[in-house]
Amino acid sequence: MSLLEQTVGRTALTLPGATRVFRDHHIDFCCGGRISLREAAERVGLSPEALVAQLEALPQGEHEARDWQAASNAELIDHILTRYHDVHRQQLPELLRMAQRVEQVHGSRDTCPNGLADLLAELYQEMESHMQKEEQILFPLLRRGAGTQVQGPIAVMRQEHDDHGEHLERLAALTDDITPPKGACTTWRALYTGLREFRDDLMQHIHLENNLLFERAG
């Protein structure tokens, strides 16, 4: 199979550095990981050949993180819990606090992301519910090697991942793709730095679940 026909999710898993290229071009490698590179490029108005050229030009041996394909389900789940679930629970309350502060102080400015605090509060509530369902229901089933009974919970988790992706799109629209305006105060800049970190973490989190953990149970 040529690289163009390979899925975005498979490429993100097997080609070190690919996720950075995808982020640069706003290609969804987590929720949208099941489409081909050709289709993904066309969706963002990029020549498929140009995308492949960038991927093939990545330095050999560039590794962003451990190759989790070789890990057991138990190892992968432990990593997801500590690296993503625990971290999101630290990130979101602080981001919410800063967003409330920015809107309170700068709400009259045209560039203020009014509505961001409400969006983060909604996302925090939905993600907490989602993570608890994984921790209490799905992950224990996967650790035990459960068969077809996991397909229902996985389908629900995939749909909720899509919902998280829609929240990220709204977040980008509110914040000029998380770009602080000229003259933004320290809190505003810190908020956007935190939002970029959270977005990257959430995309990688969903990617590992959708394209690796859930695919194994398929």
N, C-alpha and C positions, 0 to 999 in steps of 0.2 A: 504493500500500500504506500502511495506517495504521501509525503508530509501534508500536502494540501487536503487530502481526504481523511487524514487522521483527525480525531476529535480534539477540541480545545482542551478538554479535561485531561485526556491521555497525554497530550503534549506538555501540559503544565506539570504532570506527574513525572514525566520521563526526561524532559529537557531542562537541565539547570539553567536558570536565568530567564526562562520563558515567561514566568508570571510578571516579571518587570516589564517586558515588552508588551504584554497584554494590558497591563495597567496604563502604560504610556498611551496606548491607543483606545482606551476605554472599552476593551474587549472583556466581556464577562466570562471568566474562566471558572467561576464557582457555580452559580445557578444555571448559567448557559453553557455548561461544559460539554453537553452532549451533541453539539453541532460541529460540523467540520470546520477546519481552518479556512477553507475557501468561503463558506457561507458567513463565518464570523467576520472575515475581512470585508466582504461585500456589504454587510450590514452597517459597518462604520465608514463606508466610502473609501476603503483602502484597497489598492491592488493586491490580490492574493499573492502574486509573485513577489511583490515588495515585502509583504509580511514574512513570507518564507525566507527571503534573502536576509532579513534582519535576524530571524531565528537561527539560520545557518551560520551567521556571522558571530554568534555568541562565543565567547572564549571557551575552549574545551577545558573541562575540569572546574568550571565555575559552579560552586555549590552554595545555595542560599541557606540550606538547612539539611538535616538528615534525610536520607531517602527512606521514607516511611513505607514504601512498597514491601520492603523486606521484614517489616515489623509484624508481630502477631496482632490479632484484634485487641487483645488485652493491653499490649504495649501502646497501640495507637489510641485506644480509649483513655488510658491513663494520661497520655500526652495531651489529648484534647481537653480533658478535665482540668489539668494544671495550667496548660499554656493558654487556653482560650476561655473556658467557663469561669475559672477563678479570676482571670485578668479582666474579662468583660464586666464582672461584678465590681471591680475596682474602678474601671474606666467610666462607666455610664453615670454614676452618681456625681462624680466630679465634673464631667462634661455638662451635665444638667445644671449644676450649681453655677458654672461659668456662663452658660447660655442665658440663664435667668438674669444674671448680673449685667451682661452685655445689653440685653433687651431693656432692662430697667433703666440703664444709664444712657444708652444711645438709641433708644427706640424711635426717636424722631428723625434719625438720619435715613436717607434713601437706601443706603447700603447696609443698614442693619438687618440681620437675618430674623426678622420678626416671625414668630411661629416655630422657631427652631427648638425652643425649650419644650413646647408642647409635643413636638415630633419626637424628641429624645425621651420624654416621659412615656409616650406611647410605645416606643421601641423597647425601652427598658422593661416595661411591664410584659410585653409580648415575648421578649427574649428570656426573661426569668421563667415564665410559664413553659416555654419551649425547652429550656435547659433542664428544668425539673422533670419534664416528661422523658427526656433522654436519660437522665440519671436514674430515674426510678423505674422506668419500663423498658425502653429500647436497649440501653447499654447492658443491663443485666442479661437480657435475652441473647444478645450477641456474644457476651462472654461465655455463655453456656453452649454456644454453637447451635442455637435454635434454628430450625429450618424455615418452612414456609410461613410460620406464624409471625415472622418479623416483617412480612411484606406490607401488611396494613399499617403498622406504626411507621415504617420507612416512608410510605407514600404520604402520610401526614407530615412527617418531618421535611420532606422535599417541598411540599406545598408551603410550609411555614418558612423555609429558606427562601422561596420565591418572594414571599411577603417581606422578608428582611431586605431582599434586593430592591424591592420597590421603595422601601424606606430610604435606602441609600441613594436612590435616584432623586427622591424628594429632597434629601439632605443636600445633594450636590446643587440642585436647582435653587435652593434657598441661600446658598453660600458662595455662589459664583464658582462652583467646583472647588470649594474649600480654599478660596483665595482671599486673604484679608485685604480690605481696601486701603488705599493710601491714608495714612494718619491713624490707623487702628491702634487702640491702646494696648498695653501689655496683656491684659486679660483677654482681649479679643484675639490677639495673635496666639496666645497660649491655648485658647479654646480651639482654634483652627489647627494648630499643631497636634493637639490631642485627637481631634476629629479625623485627621489624616491617618494617625496611628491606629485608631479604632477601626476605620474603614478597611485598612490593609489587613488588620488582624481578623476582622469578621470575614473578609473574602477568603483568606487562607483557611480559616476555620471551616467554612462551608465547603470549600474545595476539597479538603481532606475527607469530609464526611460524604458528600455527594459522589465524588469521583473515585474514592478508594474504599472507605469503610462500607458504604451502602452497596457499591457495585459488587463487593465480595459476597454479599448476602443475596445477590440477585439470582 
